[in-house]
Amino acid sequence: MSLAKRRPERPPTKLDVQLDLIVSAFREKGIDIGVALFPGGGLDFIYQRGVILVRDAYLGQVRDIVGGGDTGDGFRGGVTLYSLAHAKIRDAIEALAEIDRSLGIGVATPNHILSITPVWPCPATEPEEVPAGLGPDPGPREGGGGGVFIYVADTGLLHGASAHSWLAGVTGQLDKLPAPAAGGGVRIPPYTGHGTFIAGVARCMAPISTVHVTSDFDTAGALSEYEIVKRLDEALGLGPDIISLSAGATSRKNLPLLSFEVFWERYRHHKGLVMIAAAGNNSTRRPFWPAAFPEVVGVGALGANGRDRAYFSDFGPWVDVYAPGEGLVNAYAAGDYVCREPPDIGQDRVFHGMARWSGTSFSTPLVAGLVAARISRTGENGRRAAKALLARARKQRIPGVGPVLRPGDGDVREHRGVRR
């Protein structure tokens, strides 16, 4: 079922606004995006129209089933992006239904769209103003992270971000921020500053770590699974200790993202590397990928009181740990922002380089920073440091929530039995 037309009498929801933004942004690039909705409303998954992902061993049979088609780029691990442009069945969802019936579920999947915007029902995904001069919250820890490389796949790094002392030395591809308007002010587009905010949170937990931010999610905060896996594959060659990914997707039939199944084959050969990913802001136990993969540390969000799960956070046995993710304060763009989501549509907000923001997007780099701090203090690799911190999180689990980590947990020198 594709994106439904909104009834004129119904005001737009947060989901409407987010989906319209993603669909229109991809359309401007000549990419047709489909939105699968549940019969009663609510998002099922987002995907690229006209293509599917197919396991290479079944390419010939798939071609017969859909009546033609063309093979595009293939992953080295045995999955191909298959175009339906010249097939008899050109609709991706219809083609997948036929493949499911003939070959079984999981042989082919949509090319899902991953997004930094969480979907439904999302929390305050739009940044909130803070007084000029306010510092980050949680604030910078003392030392930690020396010699540790955190790779952040996100929306890029704002020009001049290093003016914030805790971001000095952070590198990255530039985030998109338009030139000042005629009146001299800067209009901040949606999701601009997301990558900078994330880098700031990670750096506050591991102040002397090496952090690099990419601009992979520069199209309305979204990117296809096929494209992000190709870019993550390139990142492996840079030798990061930690990959922090504050994006993801729900999937057709809740199946694991096929492209990532291929990625893990190469990921496993990079000893010590750990991926830490956001559990999503859907307020559901439904798997959110790639956080739900066993190879990934999936991070949910604690509420502002530190005792409850944030109302927006996903949950369930696949979420490994919860960390503060509601009302965090960190580096952001400077300029004017016009709210696009209800109940604040049309509201003007003025930012001075800092913002308050909520989401599992931000609990994720907090955990990444704690892991980096532990690596530098213990000499463990990323996977072992993450495993040790998760063991600590389970010891301090909150009933009804789950394992929990907070700022400062990475300061514990457990290998020496010294508590700082």
VENVENQUI-V350731 format. One record per residue. RES is the residue in one small letter. NEAR is the number of other ideal C-beta (glycine too) atoms within 8 Angstrom. D_FIRST is the distance of its C-alpha to the first C-alpha in Angstrom with 2 decimals. Layout:
res: {RES,RES}
near: {NEAR,NEAR}
d_first: {D_FIRST,D_FIRST}
This chain:
res: {m,s,l,a,k,r,r,p,e,r,p,p,t,k,l,d,v,q,l,d,l,i,v,s,a,f,r,e,k,g,i,d,i,g,v,a,l,f,p,g,g,g,l,d,f,i,y,q,r,g,v,i,l,v,r,d,a,y,l,g,q,v,r,d,i,v,g,g,g,d,t,g,d,g,f,r,g,g,v,t,l,y,s,l,a,h,a,k,i,r,d,a,i,e,a,l,a,e,i,d,r,s,l,g,i,g,v,a,t,p,n,h,i,l,s,i,t,p,v,w,p,c,p,a,t,e,p,e,e,v,p,a,g,l,g,p,d,p,g,p,r,e,g,g,g,g,g,v,f,i,y,v,a,d,t,g,l,l,h,g,a,s,a,h,s,w,l,a,g,v,t,g,q,l,d,k,l,p,a,p,a,a,g,g,g,v,r,i,p,p,y,t,g,h,g,t,f,i,a,g,v,a,r,c,m,a,p,i,s,t,v,h,v,t,s,d,f,d,t,a,g,a,l,s,e,y,e,i,v,k,r,l,d,e,a,l,g,l,g,p,d,i,i,s,l,s,a,g,a,t,s,r,k,n,l,p,l,l,s,f,e,v,f,w,e,r,y,r,h,h,k,g,l,v,m,i,a,a,a,g,n,n,s,t,r,r,p,f,w,p,a,a,f,p,e,v,v,g,v,g,a,l,g,a,n,g,r,d,r,a,y,f,s,d,f,g,p,w,v,d,v,y,a,p,g,e,g,l,v,n,a,y,a,a,g,d,y,v,c,r,e,p,p,d,i,g,q,d,r,v,f,h,g,m,a,r,w,s,g,t,s,f,s,t,p,l,v,a,g,l,v,a,a,r,i,s,r,t,g,e,n,g,r,r,a,a,k,a,l,l,a,r,a,r,k,q,r,i,p,g,v,g,p,v,l,r,p,g,d,g,d,v,r,e,h,r,g,v,r,r}
near: {7,7,8,6,4,7,5,4,3,6,4,9,8,11,12,9,12,14,12,9,11,17,11,9,11,14,10,6,7,4,7,8,13,12,10,12,12,8,5,4,5,8,13,9,11,14,14,13,9,9,12,14,15,12,10,9,5,11,12,6,9,15,11,7,12,14,9,8,13,8,9,9,7,10,11,6,9,9,14,12,13,15,12,15,8,7,13,6,11,8,8,15,11,8,16,13,8,11,14,10,5,7,10,5,6,7,11,15,13,13,15,15,15,13,16,13,12,15,12,10,7,15,11,6,12,10,12,9,9,8,5,5,5,8,7,14,9,10,7,8,14,6,8,17,18,8,6,13,12,20,12,15,14,15,15,15,15,15,7,5,13,8,6,11,4,11,14,7,7,13,7,14,8,9,17,10,11,8,4,8,9,3,5,5,8,12,10,11,8,8,11,12,15,15,18,17,15,17,18,15,16,18,16,15,19,17,13,8,17,9,14,13,16,14,15,11,17,8,10,12,13,15,10,10,15,11,9,14,13,10,11,11,9,8,12,12,5,9,7,12,13,16,13,15,12,15,17,13,14,13,14,13,5,7,10,10,13,14,14,13,11,14,12,10,9,12,11,7,6,9,6,9,14,13,12,16,16,16,17,13,15,14,8,6,5,9,10,14,15,11,16,11,11,3,7,11,13,15,20,18,20,18,11,6,5,7,7,9,13,15,7,15,18,16,10,8,3,9,15,9,16,17,16,12,18,12,7,14,12,14,15,14,14,7,12,11,13,9,11,8,11,9,3,8,9,6,7,8,11,8,15,7,9,13,13,10,14,14,16,19,15,17,18,17,17,19,15,14,19,16,17,19,16,13,16,15,10,11,4,9,10,13,10,9,14,12,8,12,16,12,8,12,14,8,6,8,10,10,4,5,11,11,11,13,13,9,10,6,11,16,11,9,11,8,5,5,6,6,5,5}
d_first: {0.00,3.78,6.82,7.89,11.43,13.98,16.36,19.77,21.57,19.63,21.04,18.97,18.45,19.28,15.68,15.05,18.15,17.56,14.13,15.59,18.60,17.03,14.88,17.99,20.39,18.83,18.59,22.32,22.91,21.19,18.27,14.73,12.37,8.62,7.17,4.92,5.72,7.63,8.04,11.21,10.36,11.25,10.12,9.33,10.15,10.71,11.52,13.43,12.09,14.53,16.19,16.26,19.04,21.25,24.36,27.28,28.77,25.92,25.58,27.47,25.54,22.16,23.60,24.60,21.29,19.23,22.26,23.57,22.40,24.45,25.39,25.48,27.20,27.87,28.66,32.14,30.91,29.08,25.48,24.44,21.83,20.89,19.97,18.06,19.54,22.07,20.35,19.58,16.02,14.91,11.18,11.22,8.56,10.25,13.51,13.18,12.60,15.76,17.62,17.04,18.49,21.36,22.38,21.02,18.63,19.55,20.97,18.20,15.57,13.47,15.78,14.69,15.80,18.50,19.54,22.70,20.92,19.76,16.68,16.78,19.28,21.42,25.19,27.43,25.67,27.80,31.39,34.17,37.67,40.72,44.39,45.92,47.77,45.79,45.57,42.81,41.92,42.26,45.12,46.47,48.08,51.41,51.18,48.85,46.69,49.49,48.72,45.07,42.27,38.89,36.15,33.47,30.25,29.00,29.24,32.90,36.23,37.53,40.71,43.62,41.97,45.19,46.96,45.77,48.33,45.93,43.88,46.96,46.56,42.77,41.48,38.19,36.28,36.30,33.56,32.68,34.72,35.70,39.32,40.88,40.21,43.07,44.21,44.51,41.56,38.54,35.03,33.02,29.43,26.63,27.04,30.35,32.86,30.48,32.17,35.60,35.05,34.03,37.06,39.20,38.16,38.84,42.14,43.29,43.08,44.63,46.64,48.15,45.24,44.05,40.58,38.58,35.33,33.00,30.73,27.83,25.28,26.53,23.30,22.08,22.90,20.35,20.73,19.06,20.28,22.01,23.99,24.99,26.30,28.39,29.84,30.54,32.24,34.48,35.18,36.65,39.44,40.46,41.43,39.81,40.66,37.47,33.98,32.38,28.62,27.04,23.45,20.73,17.17,15.25,13.89,11.69,13.64,16.10,17.91,20.51,19.81,21.23,22.99,24.88,26.13,28.01,29.22,30.89,33.18,34.79,34.53,36.66,39.44,39.84,42.05,41.81,38.69,36.25,32.72,31.92,28.35,26.67,25.02,22.51,22.42,19.67,22.36,21.03,22.41,19.24,20.38,20.15,21.06,23.69,25.55,24.80,26.57,30.09,31.56,30.51,31.99,29.05,30.17,29.17,30.80,33.73,34.06,36.78,39.28,39.09,39.01,35.46,32.05,30.48,28.09,25.22,25.94,23.96,26.23,26.88,29.09,27.52,28.71,32.25,33.81,33.51,35.34,35.82,32.73,33.02,35.13,36.43,38.48,38.86,39.12,36.86,37.17,39.78,38.82,36.82,33.26,31.25,28.71,25.18,23.70,24.54,27.07,29.03,27.43,30.29,32.71,35.04,36.02,38.89,39.13,42.28,40.99,39.87,36.96,35.78,32.32,30.33,27.86,27.88,28.10,31.72,32.71,31.90,34.64,37.00,36.82,37.05,40.18,41.68,41.26,42.90,45.74,46.36,46.41,49.14,51.16,51.04,50.69,47.77,44.92,41.43,40.19,43.38,43.43,39.85,40.76,43.87,42.08,39.45,42.41,43.86,40.58,40.55,44.14,43.25,40.00,39.22,38.59,35.11,33.99,35.11,37.08,38.04,39.53,41.15,43.04,46.36,45.28,45.62,49.24,50.38,52.63,51.99,53.69,56.89,56.39,56.78,54.73,54.67}
